[in-house]
Amino acid sequence: ARNPDLFIYKEQLEEWKKRDDLYLHLTIDNPVDGWDGLTGFVPSVTKDISPSPDKAWVVLCGPPIMIKYTLPVISDLGFPNERVYTSLERRMKCGIGKCGRCNIGSRYICADGPVFSMAELEDIPESV
């Protein structure tokens, strides 16, 4: 988030912090007084913490520019495309599969997604 006040699902995040079966790395863009968590943009923070692809999954959502620059980092870390999921919701128009403006190949982002694995996206042809 840009700052700690912008995190959503704060109660759930606090519960996730207590779990010993996952690692939660909350990150804000710029330093803020009282914040002792990670600071920086997602691609560089991801590279710095270097999560292991062993038994791990990536779910990446957010602004398209963040996704664009984070996916190569995830790939460089060795995560298989079958365990990397991202959202393409910005491509949606009508949201119900009628206008045909969100299709990629034979898939409709609004009806078939908007969350896809990178393996699914790899198999979608660039044009029909």
Buried (B, 14 or more C-beta within 10 A) or exposed (E): EEEEEEEEEEEEEEEBEEEEEEEEEEBBBEEEEEBEEBEBBBBEBBBEEEBEBEEEEBEBEEEEEBBEBBBEBBBEBEBEBEBBBBBBBEBBEEEEBEEEEBBBEEBBBBBBBBBBBBEBBEEBEEEE
